[in-house]
């Protein structure tokens, strides 16, 4: 990685993955033009598409592409032919789990931010969610998802083991504390310490680590209460840190607060590698229809720019996304009265990156639905 040259692995995946990732690549080309960077893209297959072609959800060639890159841009994985077959031994999700493990991506970061013009889309009341701004840190490569699994021959008995060590917990706890220092200086550990030994270990390590961050307020919340509090009063949270399974569930619950799962990005970070993906699934029903919301993928790209220390470009990209949202230049999930296609939203954001207010788009006409171009 040089100061202005970056190798990006692109894994479009399944369903709408290729469509939303295509908009992110298009936007990175615009960023490169405006900020004088160079992005070299290397494409790989993963998930169901990789199983159909090779029988392997994560081919070695794809893994090598990722390891040789400065960052990975990921689409989505999943296919109905596997969703409806619980007995399938090889599954698309195995590709992503293995990729996280192989790249050492121990921290999954999911920001949740509400947009004023979209608050009406949320199932929650405006006064509850207005101003919500949360960062969720989920441990990604340990816990019950990676523990020993067993199903007895006749299928009448099974178990999954949840294991954590100090070495698993400490890196993500430090990362969450550092993020809290940059924000409102509040960190909440979500656990089940009244029942689980692994949760009690998380609490012990968080308490010890808190001594290194005296400016950050640390509190604890059981996961069942946290699930309720996210709905009752999400603004009480700033930075959340939690183990793998709880993080999976809590972050998906949080995703509905903003009004569309198509808005939410994520980053998976390790010591040497990083992967950026929308939190939504492959949404196969929308495949090829041009209706998929690309914003989550585009905001994941902004997180990637931050990771590459291209903060000015990341800020410009986020401002461009907010401009599109505030001007209702969005897909059908956010505006069913006058929706724009996946690629039209991408084009609008590209144009704003390049030209800002000098754009050839007539924003007043867009707002009242007359036309898109002067």
Secondary structure, DSSP 8 states (H G I E B T S, - for coil): --SSEEEEEEEEESTTHHHHHHHHHHHHHHHHHHHT-EEEEEE---THHHHHHHS-SS-HHHHHHHHTSSEEEEEE---HHHHT-TT-SS-HHHHHHHHHHHHT--EEEEEEE--GGGGGGSSS-HHHHTT-EEEEEEE-SSSTTTS-EEE-TTSS-EEE-----HHHHHHHHHHHHHHHHHTTSEEEEEE-TTT-HHHHHHHHHHHHHHTT-TTSEEEEEEHHHHHHHHHH-GGG-SEEEE-HHHHHHHHHHHHTTTS-GGG-EEEEE-SS-EEEEESS---GGGTTTT----HHHHHHHHHHHHHTT-HHHHHHHHHHHHHHHHTT---TTT-SSS---HHHHHHHHHHHHHHGGG-SB-HHHHHHTS-SB-
